[in-house]
């Protein structure tokens, strides 16, 4: 009976330790990093998701080597990733990166990317609606065999 209690205690501690990093990026390898980013983003407020995603990809762009990138993001919380992205934006803007000249501020860049994402989502939705339209649609189709 004592062995069972010890085994349960060890399993409980292991489960608690494993769950303790649920709000951080798992930088064990690229696959787990991408998976944890996707999972973390899912539970963030909508207004922070774009900042988090842009920051993550900016850090990836700045750290081309996988191991270096994983060292940078491993164990970081979403807020830390966003702060690192903002700092990298300021650094690159001050260095004269051409891509950042069109954005007066970090917030302006995030707003533009958010608008582009909304436009992409609307386009995808309208294209999927077109695919679901029945063949007897009244819309003109010059390739229709029913002419």
Secondary structure by P-SEA (a helix, b strand, c coil): caaaaaaaaaaaaaaaaaaccccccccccaaaaaaaaaaaaaaccccaaaaaaaaaaaaaaacccaaaaaaacccccaaaaaaaaaaaaaaaaaaccccccccccaaaaaaaaaaaaaaaaaaaaaaaaaaaccccccccccccccc
